[in-house]
Amino acid sequence: MKESTLEIAPKQAEVLFAIGDLARELGTTTRTIRYYEECGLISPQRTDGNQRRYTRRERGRLKLIFRAKEAFTLDEIKQLFEIYDEHPDELGEQQQFIRLCQMMENKIAQINNQMGELVKLRSEIQVALDDVRSKIWVDGNTPVQK
């Protein structure tokens, strides 16, 4: 991946990524990255020409977003980032872990509920299927057996 550098402070340069390069690396679109910015999940730097430049931190956050969005909403992910942003130390990390545990417990309860509903729905559909099959005639006289 092509990395570009911009001078941040005298004698200190940080590797910054252009949005297109980042999108290609992460297998996403620039629009998706801009959407996450609109949601407040990432905050890229801007060049004098107002182009977005992403630090390694923003790149890491994007990777976390893509992994976490399979299980959590963007609002939930944002809550975790906000906890760490307010306390970027061990305390913040611990608070983040506590909140993540709560979110995971809630997600497991939600999945268990959905699984119960799906088992019930499957059973109802099976009963209906058996009923419909019993009404089908193979040779005009004999119902089809399952």
C-alpha positions in Angstrom: 0.0 0.0 0.0 1.3 3.4 -0.9 1.8 5.6 2.2 2.1 9.3 2.1 3.7 11.4 4.8 2.8 15.0 5.8 4.8 17.0 8.3 2.9 17.1 11.5 5.5 19.0 13.6 9.1 20.0 13.1 11.3 16.9 12.9 8.2 14.6 13.5 6.4 13.0 10.6 3.6 10.5 10.9 2.5 8.0 8.2 -0.8 9.1 6.8 -3.0 7.3 4.4 -5.1 8.6 1.6 -8.8 7.6 1.6 -8.5 5.7 -1.7 -5.5 3.7 -0.5 -7.2 2.9 2.8 -10.4 1.8 1.0 -8.5 -0.6 -1.3 -6.5 -2.0 1.7 -9.6 -2.7 3.7 -11.8 -3.9 0.8 -14.4 -1.2 1.1 -15.4 2.0 -0.6 -14.4 5.6 0.0 -18.1 6.3 0.6 -18.2 3.8 3.5 -15.2 5.5 5.1 -16.7 8.9 4.7 -20.0 7.6 6.3 -18.1 6.4 9.3 -16.6 9.8 9.6 -20.1 11.3 9.4 -21.1 9.0 12.2 -18.3 10.3 14.4 -16.4 6.9 14.5 -13.2 8.3 12.9 -11.7 11.8 12.5 -9.2 12.1 9.7 -6.8 15.0 9.4 -7.2 17.4 6.5 -4.5 18.7 4.2 -4.3 22.4 3.2 -6.3 21.3 0.1 -9.0 19.7 2.4 -8.1 16.2 1.5 -8.6 13.5 4.1 -5.6 11.8 5.6 -5.8 8.9 8.0 -3.4 8.0 10.8 -2.6 4.5 11.9 -5.0 5.1 14.7 -7.9 5.8 12.3 -6.8 2.8 10.2 -6.9 0.6 13.3 -10.4 2.0 14.2 -11.7 1.2 10.7 -10.4 -2.4 11.1 -12.2 -2.7 14.4 -15.4 -1.3 13.0 -15.4 -3.8 10.2 -14.9 -6.7 12.6 -17.3 -5.4 15.2 -20.2 -4.5 12.9 -20.9 -8.1 12.4 -22.3 -8.3 15.9 -22.8 -4.7 17.0 -24.5 -1.5 15.8 -22.4 1.5 14.8 -23.9 3.3 17.9 -22.6 0.5 20.2 -19.2 0.6 18.5 -19.1 4.4 18.9 -19.9 4.0 22.7 -16.8 1.8 23.0 -14.6 4.3 21.2 -16.0 7.2 23.3 -15.1 5.4 26.5 -11.5 5.0 25.4 -11.3 8.5 24.0 -12.4 9.9 27.4 -9.9 7.8 29.2 -7.0 6.6 26.9 -5.4 4.7 29.7 -5.8 1.5 31.7 -8.9 2.8 33.4 -10.5 3.5 30.0 -9.5 0.2 28.7 -11.1 -1.5 31.7 -14.3 0.5 31.3 -14.3 -0.4 27.7 -14.0 -4.1 28.5 -16.8 -3.9 31.1 -19.1 -2.2 28.5 -18.0 -4.7 25.9 -19.0 -7.6 28.2 -22.4 -6.0 28.8 -22.9 -5.6 25.1 -21.9 -9.2 24.4 -24.2 -10.6 27.1 -27.1 -8.6 25.6 -26.2 -9.9 22.1 -26.2 -13.5 23.4 -29.6 -13.0 25.0 -30.9 -11.5 21.8 -29.6 -14.4 19.8 -31.0 -17.0 22.2 -34.4 -15.3 21.9 -34.2 -15.3 18.1 -33.2 -19.0 18.1 -36.2 -19.8 20.3 -38.5 -17.9 17.9 -36.9 -19.7 14.9 -37.4 -23.1 16.5 -41.1 -22.3 17.1 -41.5 -21.0 13.6 -39.9 -24.1 12.1 -42.2 -26.3 14.1 -45.3 -24.4 12.9 -44.1 -24.6 9.3 -43.4 -28.4 9.6 -47.0 -28.9 10.9 -48.4 -26.9 8.1 -46.3 -28.8 5.5 -47.4 -32.1 6.9 -51.0 -31.0 6.7 -50.6 -29.8 3.1 -48.8 -33.0 2.1 -51.7 -35.1 3.5 -54.0 -33.4 1.1 -52.1 -34.2 -2.1 -53.3 -37.2 -4.1 -50.8 -39.3 -6.0 -53.1 -41.4 -8.2 -56.4 -39.7 -7.5 -57.1 -41.8 -4.5 -54.0 -42.2 -2.3 -52.5 -39.3 -0.3 -48.8 -38.8 -0.4 -47.0 -39.9 2.7 -44.1 -38.0 4.1 
